[in-house]
Amino acid sequence: MRKSGLMQLIAFLGIGLGLTSCDVVGGVFKAGMWSTIILIALVGALVFWLTSRFRR
């Protein structure tokens, strides 16, 4: 794995571990249902894109 890929992975894991479930649930109720659905779709697309880049 290249050094930049490793740094991206570390940053992604750091962000993922930084968000606790309570923060996420609190954000869902503040932002609303549609905002949350869009956010989940974007995060899913980001994860798919990152995994496809690392498979090369």
N, CA, C and O atoms as CSV, one atom per row, in Angstrom:
chain,resi,resn,atom,element,x,y,z
A,1,MET,N,N,0.844,-1.168,0.000
A,1,MET,CA,C,0.000,0.000,0.000
A,1,MET,C,C,0.894,1.237,0.000
A,1,MET,O,O,1.877,1.313,0.737
A,2,ARG,N,N,0.540,2.181,-0.823
A,2,ARG,CA,C,1.320,3.411,-0.876
A,2,ARG,C,C,1.152,4.206,0.412
A,2,ARG,O,O,0.214,3.996,1.181
A,3,LYS,N,N,2.080,5.117,0.621
A,3,LYS,CA,C,2.058,5.904,1.849
A,3,LYS,C,C,0.812,6.789,1.917
A,3,LYS,O,O,0.215,6.929,2.985
A,4,SER,N,N,0.412,7.389,0.786
A,4,SER,CA,C,-0.775,8.244,0.800
A,4,SER,C,C,-2.037,7.423,1.078
A,4,SER,O,O,-2.952,7.899,1.751
A,5,GLY,N,N,-2.088,6.190,0.562
A,5,GLY,CA,C,-3.230,5.324,0.834
A,5,GLY,C,C,-3.315,4.951,2.298
A,5,GLY,O,O,-4.403,4.865,2.868
A,6,LEU,N,N,-2.160,4.731,2.901
A,6,LEU,CA,C,-2.130,4.409,4.325
A,6,LEU,C,C,-2.597,5.600,5.153
A,6,LEU,O,O,-3.318,5.432,6.137
A,7,MET,N,N,-2.191,6.792,4.759
A,7,MET,CA,C,-2.616,7.989,5.493
A,7,MET,C,C,-4.127,8.198,5.352
A,7,MET,O,O,-4.785,8.602,6.311
A,8,GLN,N,N,-4.679,7.929,4.170
A,8,GLN,CA,C,-6.122,8.047,3.978
A,8,GLN,C,C,-6.861,7.038,4.846
A,8,GLN,O,O,-7.895,7.353,5.435
A,9,LEU,N,N,-6.332,5.838,4.920
A,9,LEU,CA,C,-6.965,4.808,5.738
A,9,LEU,C,C,-6.940,5.194,7.215
A,9,LEU,O,O,-7.934,5.024,7.921
A,10,ILE,N,N,-5.823,5.706,7.674
A,10,ILE,CA,C,-5.712,6.136,9.071
A,10,ILE,C,C,-6.677,7.278,9.356
A,10,ILE,O,O,-7.322,7.297,10.405
A,11,ALA,N,N,-6.784,8.234,8.431
A,11,ALA,CA,C,-7.706,9.358,8.616
A,11,ALA,C,C,-9.151,8.867,8.642
A,11,ALA,O,O,-9.947,9.320,9.465
A,12,PHE,N,N,-9.490,7.950,7.749
A,12,PHE,CA,C,-10.847,7.416,7.690
A,12,PHE,C,C,-11.203,6.679,8.975
A,12,PHE,O,O,-12.300,6.848,9.508
A,13,LEU,N,N,-10.282,5.866,9.471
A,13,LEU,CA,C,-10.527,5.141,10.718
A,13,LEU,C,C,-10.623,6.094,11.903
A,13,LEU,O,O,-11.432,5.884,12.807
A,14,GLY,N,N,-9.805,7.133,11.902
A,14,GLY,CA,C,-9.856,8.116,12.982
A,14,GLY,C,C,-11.193,8.833,13.034
A,14,GLY,O,O,-11.743,9.061,14.112
A,15,ILE,N,N,-11.715,9.186,11.864
A,15,ILE,CA,C,-13.016,9.849,11.814
A,15,ILE,C,C,-14.112,8.882,12.250
A,15,ILE,O,O,-15.016,9.250,13.000
A,16,GLY,N,N,-14.021,7.653,11.775
A,16,GLY,CA,C,-15.033,6.656,12.129
A,16,GLY,C,C,-15.062,6.345,13.610
A,16,GLY,O,O,-16.133,6.185,14.195
A,17,LEU,N,N,-13.903,6.260,14.213
A,17,LEU,CA,C,-13.846,5.968,15.641
A,17,LEU,C,C,-14.188,7.190,16.482
A,17,LEU,O,O,-14.588,7.058,17.639
A,18,GLY,N,N,-14.033,8.375,15.909
A,18,GLY,CA,C,-14.328,9.602,16.642
A,18,GLY,C,C,-15.817,9.839,16.828
A,18,GLY,O,O,-16.223,10.538,17.757
A,19,LEU,N,N,-16.630,9.266,15.957
A,19,LEU,CA,C,-18.073,9.444,16.061
A,19,LEU,C,C,-18.663,8.312,16.888
A,19,LEU,O,O,-18.671,7.157,16.461
A,20,THR,N,N,-19.149,8.644,18.057
A,20,THR,CA,C,-19.802,7.621,18.874
A,20,THR,C,C,-21.253,7.488,18.441
A,20,THR,O,O,-21.782,8.360,17.751
A,21,SER,N,N,-21.886,6.421,18.836
A,21,SER,CA,C,-23.271,6.189,18.422
A,21,SER,C,C,-24.217,7.248,18.984
A,21,SER,O,O,-25.202,7.597,18.333
A,22,CYS,N,N,-23.939,7.758,20.163
A,22,CYS,CA,C,-24.795,8.793,20.744
A,22,CYS,C,C,-24.732,10.076,19.928
A,22,CYS,O,O,-25.748,10.743,19.737
A,23,ASP,N,N,-23.545,10.424,19.447
A,23,ASP,CA,C,-23.407,11.613,18.610
A,23,ASP,C,C,-24.179,11.450,17.309
A,23,ASP,O,O,-24.826,12.386,16.839
A,24,VAL,N,N,-24.107,10.269,16.737
A,24,VAL,CA,C,-24.799,10.018,15.473
A,24,VAL,C,C,-26.307,10.084,15.663
A,24,VAL,O,O,-27.002,10.710,14.862
A,25,VAL,N,N,-26.823,9.451,16.706
A,25,VAL,CA,C,-28.266,9.453,16.960
A,25,VAL,C,C,-28.750,10.866,17.269
A,25,VAL,O,O,-29.819,11.266,16.808
A,26,GLY,N,N,-27.987,11.617,18.033
A,26,GLY,CA,C,-28.354,13.002,18.319
A,26,GLY,C,C,-28.393,13.840,17.058
A,26,GLY,O,O,-29.270,14.688,16.895
A,27,GLY,N,N,-27.453,13.607,16.175
A,27,GLY,CA,C,-27.423,14.330,14.903
A,27,GLY,C,C,-28.600,13.974,14.011
A,27,GLY,O,O,-29.101,14.822,13.272
A,28,VAL,N,N,-29.045,12.724,14.076
A,28,VAL,CA,C,-30.196,12.290,13.277
A,28,VAL,C,C,-31.431,13.078,13.679
A,28,VAL,O,O,-32.175,13.548,12.817
A,29,PHE,N,N,-31.654,13.225,14.961
A,29,PHE,CA,C,-32.850,13.923,15.409
A,29,PHE,C,C,-32.772,15.419,15.145
A,29,PHE,O,O,-33.801,16.061,14.936
A,30,LYS,N,N,-31.581,15.981,15.151
A,30,LYS,CA,C,-31.440,17.409,14.871
A,30,LYS,C,C,-31.578,17.707,13.384
A,30,LYS,O,O,-32.224,18.688,13.014
A,31,ALA,N,N,-30.993,16.891,12.532
A,31,ALA,CA,C,-30.946,17.176,11.101
A,31,ALA,C,C,-32.223,16.770,10.370
A,31,ALA,O,O,-32.598,17.412,9.389
A,32,GLY,N,N,-32.879,15.746,10.816
A,32,GLY,CA,C,-34.076,15.279,10.131
A,32,GLY,C,C,-33.810,14.013,9.350
A,32,GLY,O,O,-32.664,13.639,9.099
A,33,MET,N,N,-34.902,13.360,8.969
A,33,MET,CA,C,-34.791,12.049,8.340
A,33,MET,C,C,-34.143,12.118,6.960
A,33,MET,O,O,-33.260,11.313,6.666
A,34,TRP,N,N,-34.552,13.050,6.109
A,34,TRP,CA,C,-34.020,13.084,4.743
A,34,TRP,C,C,-32.548,13.442,4.717
A,34,TRP,O,O,-31.787,12.898,3.917
A,35,SER,N,N,-32.147,14.338,5.573
A,35,SER,CA,C,-30.719,14.680,5.648
A,35,SER,C,C,-29.906,13.461,6.049
A,35,SER,O,O,-28.807,13.244,5.537
A,36,THR,N,N,-30.441,12.673,6.956
A,36,THR,CA,C,-29.744,11.472,7.409
A,36,THR,C,C,-29.662,10.427,6.299
A,36,THR,O,O,-28.629,9.779,6.134
A,37,ILE,N,N,-30.737,10.258,5.542
A,37,ILE,CA,C,-30.720,9.298,4.437
A,37,ILE,C,C,-29.684,9.702,3.396
A,37,ILE,O,O,-28.950,8.853,2.890
A,38,ILE,N,N,-29.618,10.986,3.073
A,38,ILE,CA,C,-28.625,11.474,2.110
A,38,ILE,C,C,-27.220,11.268,2.655
A,38,ILE,O,O,-26.324,10.859,1.917
A,39,LEU,N,N,-27.020,11.545,3.932
A,39,LEU,CA,C,-25.703,11.364,4.545
A,39,LEU,C,C,-25.282,9.896,4.523
A,39,LEU,O,O,-24.126,9.594,4.225
A,40,ILE,N,N,-26.192,8.988,4.830
A,40,ILE,CA,C,-25.876,7.559,4.811
A,40,ILE,C,C,-25.520,7.113,3.397
A,40,ILE,O,O,-24.594,6.323,3.212
A,41,ALA,N,N,-26.245,7.611,2.400
A,41,ALA,CA,C,-25.943,7.259,1.007
A,41,ALA,C,C,-24.562,7.771,0.611
A,41,ALA,O,O,-23.811,7.066,-0.062
A,42,LEU,N,N,-24.221,8.990,1.023
A,42,LEU,CA,C,-22.902,9.544,0.702
A,42,LEU,C,C,-21.785,8.759,1.384
A,42,LEU,O,O,-20.752,8.495,0.770
A,43,VAL,N,N,-21.981,8.389,2.635
A,43,VAL,CA,C,-20.962,7.612,3.350
A,43,VAL,C,C,-20.807,6.238,2.700
A,43,VAL,O,O,-19.689,5.746,2.551
A,44,GLY,N,N,-21.913,5.622,2.317
A,44,GLY,CA,C,-21.842,4.335,1.627
A,44,GLY,C,C,-21.093,4.435,0.307
A,44,GLY,O,O,-20.293,3.560,-0.025
A,45,ALA,N,N,-21.351,5.503,-0.448
A,45,ALA,CA,C,-20.639,5.709,-1.713
A,45,ALA,C,C,-19.154,5.943,-1.465
A,45,ALA,O,O,-18.315,5.466,-2.229
A,46,LEU,N,N,-18.828,6.668,-0.411
A,46,LEU,CA,C,-17.422,6.920,-0.077
A,46,LEU,C,C,-16.710,5.624,0.295
A,46,LEU,O,O,-15.582,5.390,-0.138
A,47,VAL,N,N,-17.350,4.792,1.084
A,47,VAL,CA,C,-16.749,3.510,1.470
A,47,VAL,C,C,-16.559,2.631,0.236
A,47,VAL,O,O,-15.514,1.997,0.085
A,48,PHE,N,N,-17.558,2.586,-0.649
A,48,PHE,CA,C,-17.444,1.802,-1.876
A,48,PHE,C,C,-16.293,2.312,-2.738
A,48,PHE,O,O,-15.520,1.520,-3.278
A,49,TRP,N,N,-16.180,3.628,-2.867
A,49,TRP,CA,C,-15.113,4.227,-3.672
A,49,TRP,C,C,-13.743,3.913,-3.075
A,49,TRP,O,O,-12.812,3.571,-3.805
A,50,LEU,N,N,-13.616,4.026,-1.757
A,50,LEU,CA,C,-12.327,3.748,-1.117
A,50,LEU,C,C,-11.934,2.284,-1.265
A,50,LEU,O,O,-10.771,1.979,-1.529
A,51,THR,N,N,-12.885,1.383,-1.097
A,51,THR,CA,C,-12.538,-0.032,-1.234
A,51,THR,C,C,-12.181,-0.379,-2.674
A,51,THR,O,O,-11.313,-1.220,-2.908
A,52,SER,N,N,-12.835,0.253,-3.637
A,52,SER,CA,C,-12.495,-0.029,-5.035
A,52,SER,C,C,-11.119,0.525,-5.388
A,52,SER,O,O,-10.429,-0.050,-6.230
A,53,ARG,N,N,-10.705,1.617,-4.772
A,53,ARG,CA,C,-9.380,2.180,-5.040
A,53,ARG,C,C,-8.280,1.318,-4.434
A,53,ARG,O,O,-7.199,1.209,-5.014
A,54,PHE,N,N,-8.528,0.712,-3.294
A,54,PHE,CA,C,-7.497,-0.089,-2.634
A,54,PHE,C,C,-7.354,-1.474,-3.255
A,54,PHE,O,O,-6.348,-2.144,-3.023
A,55,ARG,N,N,-8.321,-1.913,-4.029
A,55,ARG,CA,C,-8.242,-3.233,-4.658
A,55,ARG,C,C,-7.312,-3.250,-5.857
A,55,ARG,O,O,-6.873,-4.321,-6.274
A,56,ARG,N,N,-7.003,-2.101,-6.416
A,56,ARG,CA,C,-6.153,-2.034,-7.615
A,56,ARG,C,C,-4.769,-2.468,-7.354
A,56,ARG,O,O,-3.940,-2.467,-8.264
